[in-house]
Amino acid sequence: DAKTTQPPSMDCAEGRAANLPCNHSTISGNEYVYWYRQIHSQGPQYIIHGLKNNETNEMASLIITEDRKSSTLILPHATLRDTAVYYCIVRVGLNYGGSQGNLIFGKGTKLSVKP
Amino acid sequence: ETGVTQSPTHLIKTRGQQVTLRCSSQSGHNTVSWYQQALGQGPQFIFQYYREEENGRGNFPPRFSGLQFPNYSSELNVNALELDDSALYLCASSFGGLGQETQYFGPGTRLLVL
């Protein structure tokens, strides 16, 4: 089962920041937080990941709380093309031969960016 | 740099048949993972191949099998197809096989079983 909880849907106005929350209260010390998104019927697209510190790249920013029990993905200026299902995934850092390296997807948050 | 590619894009089979799906990993990647995504659900992990060996498996029956080739491309084979096998099949490639590396997904193959 997925170790994360996300709201099923959110709306955002075009040009505004989209803030997508994720709860992962049972996260372990060696587990990373990953974000992917999936635009209708396409393969998931990697966005960003982090362990403890906040991270930023050309797509988004990831804010992780100090206790690491929740995080927020921020799309600073949402466009219509950002309409997608966003998945927050908690994943172990190292795999010594088991299936821990796989991604466990929940149902994600369906973000609708409106004009 | 070439991304992850999959073939075919769409496929229709009948119950009981066998199917082979193909995946070419991103340049420089040596690990391929396969996922099944039913309509309205998130992707579910099938198995992972690292350096031509299975490196982890999800809760899928043995009729789901795979291969990885020396060039790190991969095949997913499904025998005795059932109606519930209708789904989007995704492959993702990564480098390292240690689990923490980022996986990059292909566009998927949509399989319909009639």
Interface residues (C-beta under 8 A of the other chain):
Chain A: A2 Y32 Y34 Y36 S41 Q42 G43 P44 Q45 Y46 H49 Y87 R91 V92 G93 L94 N95 G97 G98 S99 Q100 G101 N102 L103 I104 F105 G106 K107 G108
Chain B: V4 S33 Y35 Q41 G42 P43 Q44 F45 F47 Q48 N55 G56 R57 G58 L88 L90 A92 G97 L98 G99 Q100 E101 T102 Q103 Y104 F105 G106 P107 G108 R110
